[in-house]
Amino acid sequence: MTAITLDEVEQRFTQWRLTRKAGDKIPKPLWDLVQQVLPHYKLTPIIRRLHLSTSQLRQRGLLAKADKPTSPIPAFVTLALQPPPATQPCLVLERHDGVKLSLIAPSMEHTHLLITTFLA
């Protein structure tokens, strides 16, 4: 027995669709042909070219029902996050002549002295 090709099955489906009456179900001999080509072709070209759906194939028992995932999906994933780096206060002073003084984390005791000296 020679294997039937997807082209041949497509031609038979096309011929049947040209001669069928509205509401006719796909006849068993055509389903038998689909079953013959399933092991030899990928599923997507079969359903596209024969204008079928995966649910139709499942209803006929030609496809296994979708299984649940084999590995369990974790309900929650814990991530260890580092705290953001501490920010340091920054003081920027600018005089009327355009000179700028930038200080990172100045101590409070020196801040007043720096401001009065810089702006004087």
N, C-alpha and C positions, 0 to 999 in steps of 0.2 A: 504494500500500500504506500503510495507516494504522499508526502506531506503537502497539504494544501497551503497556498501562499495567502498572505493578507490581501494582495491585489485581487485574487480570485474571490475571496470572501466579500470584499468590497463590491465587486461587480454583481455578485448574487444579491447582496442587500440592495444595491441600486435598482436592479431589475425588479425585485420584490416591491420596493417602494413605488415604482412606476405603475405597477399593476394592482396594488392593494386597494381595498376599500377603506374609507375613513373609519377609524376605530379598530381596525384589524390588529391583532397582537402578532408579534414576531413569531413565525412558525418554528416548531421544534427543530426541523432540519437545519435552519439557519443558526439556532443556538448551538447545535452540535458542531457546526463549522467554527463558531466562535471558540468553543471549548478546545478544538483541535489547534487553533493558532495561538491560544494563550501561552503555552509553554515556549513558543518560538519567537515571540515578539514582546517588546515592552508594552506596558499597559496603556500609556498615553497615546501612542499612534493607533492602537486598536480602537479605543473609545472615540477618538477624533474622526478617524476615517469611516468607522461604521455608524457614527452618530448615536452612540450609546452612552450610558452613564454608569458610574461605578455602582450606584444603587441598583440599577437593573441587573448588573452582573451578580451582585450580592443576593438579590432576590431569587435568581436562578441557581444559586449555590456555586457559582463559578469563582467567587472571590471569598476569601476568609474575612470574617468580621474583624474590624480593627481591634487589635489587642491593647490592653492597658500598658503603659510604659513598664519595662522590665525593672528598671532601677527606681527606687522610691525617691520622690522629690522632697527635699527637706522643707519643712514648714517654715523655718526661719534660719537665716544665716547670720551669725554674729561676726561683726567686723570690729577689729581692735583699732581704734583711731587715736592718734596722738593729739594732745591738746595743741591748739595753735600757739606759736611763739608769743611770749609776752611782748606787748608793744611798750615802747618807751616814749615818754613825752618829749616833744620837740618844740623848742622856742625859736621863733624867727623874728628878728628885729631889723627894721629898715629905717635909715635916717632920711631926712629930706634931700640930701645930696646923692641918694641912691646906694649908699654903702649898706650891705646886708650882713647880719651876724646870725648864724644858725647854730643852736646849741641842742645837743641831744642829751636828755635826762639831766638837766642842770639841777643842782641841789637848791632847795628853797632858800637856804641861808645866803647863797651867792647870787641868786637871781636878782634881788633888789639892787645889789651893788653893781652887777653887770649892766642892768638897764640904765641906772643913773650915770654910770661912767660912759657907756656907749652913746647915749643920747645927749650928753653934755656938750 
